[in-house]
Amino acid sequence: IPLRLVGSEMCIRDSIPIFLLISQVIFAQNQRFIYEYKFIQDSTNRQDTKSELLVLDLNNSGSKFYSYEKYRADSVMYAELQKQVAAQSNDILLNNTYKGSITYLVEKSYPDFKTFIYNSVGGDDYKISDDRKINWKILPETETVGTFRTQKAETEMYGRKWTAWFAPEIPVQDGPYKFYGLPGLIVKIQDKTESHIFELKGVRKDVAQTNTSRREKAVEITQDQYKKLFWENRKDPAKSLRLLISENPTSKVIKDGVEVSGEQMIREREKTAKENQKKFNNALELDLLKE
């Protein structure tokens, strides 16, 4: 592997080792790596640690990282929607059974590792490209994580300092979330404050890939454009609702079986958003919260 020494550390060159890519193509045929994600949303309440299982699905062309329970719930809800539409139902009733927090999906393509994250802002779906490069420092320390012998690496990304442990015996340069670029699968990564921790908990081979095609209608934008939209929505979280109500002034809004005014819905949306902004102050991409 083309590495160069910098003091007692090693840094990966920008070019990806050809032999490792060949190994990756051979290895990454319908593999599923299951990670436990532990995270703290409110930095003022560190006792409230949440946990969710996420999956990294790999095939020859790339990877997808997402909450399996989220997409299973979406699939059930979408099937129910299609059923009610086919039955020409006057009242469309949908029940979203997903109770978790992870709604995004991260896609990476091989061999260039072009990275996209699918997310929503103000009710609209976006496909956000992220071309920020991850510069790793590979350190000599080793550690056993699960059943894998791993090596330590560090980086600074998304407004945080990260420590990763990668397994050279798994010849895949991928990892959870947007992380990639080490000479082996990232089996554990955490930020310095231990507010966000991903750790590999299971591996499955030859799994059927989850269909996420309904994301194809998402509008493609850049990371800078996404940050601008994020802050516009943060300052005016009821903008899309206000527009919807203004375009349909005679429509009735029913909440919990009771008719409410559009103005009341807007006030409640703004109140809830401000409360959530106070609680969710510890995003994984901390730099997103800095305007």
N, C-alpha and C positions, 0 to 999 in steps of 0.2 A: 504494500500500500504506500503510495507516494506521500510520505510524511516528512516534515522538516522539524528539527529541534529548535526551540526557542527557550534558552535557559534550560530548566528542567522540565519544560512543558513541550507538548507537540501540537501543531496546528495543521488542520487539513487544508490542502491546497484547494483552489476553486474547482479544478477539474475533478470529475468523478472517475474512480478507477474502473477501467474497462472490464477487468476480470470480475470485479464485484458486481457490475451490472449484469454480466452474463449469469452469474450465480443467482442474482436476484430474480431474473426472468424465469430461471428453472425452478426456484424455490417458491416464488409468489404466485402459484396457481391456485386460486380460490382458497386462500388461507383466511382464517378469522382469528384475530387476537383480541381477547376480552380484557378490558382495563377497568379497574375501580378508580373512580374520580372522586376525591374528597376535596371539598372546597368550603371556604368561609365567605359568605356574601357581604356580611356587615363586619367591618374591621373593629367596630366598637363592641361587638358581641362575639368574641372568639369561641365561646363555648357552644355556639350554635353551628356545629359542623354538619354539612350535608354530604351525602354520598350517592353516587349513581353509577351504574354499569354502562360503559360505552364500548363500542366495537370498532376495530380497525379491520376492514375487509380489503384484502389484496387480490389482485389478479394481474395478468401480464401487462395491462395498459396503465394501471395506477391503483389508487386506494381511495376508500371512503371512510370517514370517521364520524360516528353519529351515535345517538341513543337508540338502541334497538327497540326499546319499549315505546319511544316516541313514534317511530315509524310504523310499528305494529298497530298502535292506536290510530294513527292517521289512516292506515290502510282499511281498518274496520270502519272508520267514520266515512271514508270516501266511498266504500262499497254500499254503505247504508244510504248515502246521498244519492248515488246512482239508482238505487232501488226505489227510493221515494220519487225521484224525478220520472222514472219509467212508469210509475203508478199514477202519475199526474196528480200528486197530492197537493192540496191547497196550502197546507201548513207543513213546512219543512222543519223537522225536529232532529237535531243532531246532538249526540252525547259524546264528548271527548273524554275518554277514560284515562288519558295520560296525566299523571300527577307530578311528574318530575320538573326539572328546571332547564334541561338542555334541549333547545329547539334548533340549534344550528347543525349544519352538515359541512364537513371539510372534505374537499376533493383535491388529490394531487395526481398529476400525470407522470408517467415514466417515459423516457429516462430523464426528462428535463426538470421534473419536480415543479412544474408550474402549479401554483396553489390558488384555489378558490375557496371561499366560505359562503354558504348560503345562509342568509339571515333576513329578518323582517324589520322594517321601520315604518311606523305609522300604519300598519296593516298591509303594506306592500312588500312583496318578496324581491330580494336582490341577490345577484350572484356577484360577489365582491372579489376582484383579483387582488392578490397580495404578492408583490415582487420583492419585498424586503428580504435581504439575505441574512442567513444565520451564520455567524462566525463562531466556531467552536474552539475551545482549548481542551485538548485531550491530556489528562493527567495520568500519572503512573499508578494511582491507587486502584485496587480491585475490591470487589465485594460480591458476595453471593446474594442474589435477589431471587427468591423462590428456589428453583432448581438450576438457575443459570449463573455462571461465573461472568461477572460484568466488570467493565472498566469505567472510570469516572470521566466526565466531561463537564465543562461549564460554558455558559454564554449569557449575554444580556440581550433580552428581547422583550418587546411589548411593555416597556417601563418596569421590568423586573429582572433580578438576577436569578438564573436557573442552574441547578445541578442535575445532571442526567447520568444514568447508568445504562450502558449499552452492552449488548451481548454479541461479541464477534462470531460466535458459533451460529447465529441466525443471520445469514448474509443478506440482510435487507436494510437499506439506508433510510428506512421510514420510522415513524413513531406516532404517538398520540397527538391530537390536535394538529397544528401546523408544523410541528417539529420534525425535522429530517436532517440528513446530511452526515450522519456518523457511520463508521464502518461496522455496522451491526445494528440490529433492531434496538430502539430505545425501550427498555423494559420498565424503567422508572424515571420520573422527572418531577422535581418540585422546585418551587420558588424559595427564595431565602427566608421569607416569613412563614413558610409552611402553610400558606393559605390555599395553595392549589397544588395538589399531588395526584399524579397519574401513576398507577402501578399495574403491571401485567398480572392477571389472575388466571388466565386460561387460554388454550390454543385449540382450535378446531381446524381440521383439514378437509378439503373438498366440499365446502359448504356452498349452498345455492346463494348467489348474491342477491341482496335485498334490492327490490325495484324502487328507485327514487325518481322515476321519470317525471313525476308531477312537478318537480322543481324546474323543469325545462322552460317554463314560461317566466322565470325570474328575469328581471332586467339586469344586464351586466354593467357594473360600474367599477371604478377604481377604489382603492383604499381611501384616498383623499376625498373622493366624492361621498363615500359612505360616512366618513367622519363628519362631513358638513351636514348630511341628512340627519345623522344621529343627534347632533347638537340642535338643529332646527326642531326636531321632534321633542328633544329634552326641554327646550324653552317653551314650546307650544304643543303639548302632547295631545290636545283635542282638535288639532287642525283638520285631520282627515274626517273626524266625526262631524265637525262643524260644516265642512264642505258637503258631506253626504246629506245632512239634514237640510241644508239650504237648497240642494238640488231636488229634494223630495219633501217639500214643506207640508203636504197633506198626509204624509205617512204617519201611522201610529207607532209609537215605541212601547213595547210591552216588556216589562222587567218583573220577574217573579210573579207573573200573572196579573200585574197591575199596570195600567197605562200611566206613563210618565211623560213629561214634556221634553222636547229636545234640549231646552236650556238646562233642565235639571240633569240630563244625561251628560251634557258637556261639563257642568260643574263637578259632577261625580268623577268623570274621567280625569279632569285636572287635579282634583284632590287626591285620587288614588295614585296618579303618576308622581306627584310630589312626595307622597309618603314612601313610595317604592324607591325613589331616587335617594332618599335618606338612608334606607335600609341596604340597598344594593350599591354600596360605595367601594366595593373591593373586587372589581371586575378582573378577570384573568388578564386582559389587555388593559393594564392600568393607565397607559398613556392615552387611551381613548377618552378618559374622563378629564383630560387636560385640554382645554379648548385652544 
